[in-house]
Amino acid sequence: MRITAFAASPRSNGNSTLLLREVLRGAQEAGYETETFSAHALRLKACKGCLRCNIIGRCAQRGDEWQHIARSILDADRIVFATPVYFHHVPAALKSIIDRFRSFLQVRVTETGLEHKPWALWQKEFILLLSLGSSSTDDCNPIIDLFSYMVDVLGTGNTLTVVKAPRLVVPGQLRMSAKELAILYRKLGLAEHLAEQDAGRNRELLNRCYQIGLKRESYNS
């Protein structure tokens, strides 16, 4: 069993990266083979919209790392995307990767819209790990909508597992104690009484990610 993971945070100690580490820790203990790509470190060209993939069944661009990334994606049983929420969506580096997913599909214009047909039907689990500064997880909805659409068009056998981690403002916050959170919340103007419950919730989120990696079942939030 294989997992391909994408880390979208530019911070090595970013909260979405901490969630990803727990998924991978569980997966490795369960015997999965894993490969992780840092979105900001990849040598990757932007999709040009040339549409040649519609004819040749693969991305026509060469001279970057997409060929290796695409093979890793196709070989994976589970694909993990760990990302902070930037202005209600994913960072640009991850969006460049998602745009290249276009090459996995043939797209046809119809009278009513577009018809998407994958070159081969997928049966994979997509795992989406989201960290955000907002206290409301509603800010995740545009990203979840995009991934729900991707999962659907790439094959009816796909599933989507989502973890949403709110009220995370500074790197490493997921691992802060209640006392450390109280000090941080005081600086941010947040109610200090939230610190105790948030510290417990953050521990649960990290453990949930570990369990997602360890087990072969979905934990949809």
Secondary structure as UniProt FT lines:
FT   STRAND          2..7
FT   TURN            12..13
FT   HELIX           15..29
FT   TURN            30..31
FT   STRAND          33..38
FT   HELIX           39..41
FT   HELIX           53..56
FT   HELIX           66..75
FT   STRAND          78..84
FT   TURN            87..88
FT   HELIX           92..100
FT   HELIX           101..104
FT   STRAND          105..109
FT   STRAND          114..118
FT   STRAND          125..131
FT   HELIX           137..140
FT   HELIX           141..153
FT   TURN            156..157
FT   STRAND          159..165
FT   TURN            171..172
FT   HELIX           173..175
FT   HELIX           178..188
FT   TURN            192..193
FT   HELIX           194..214
//
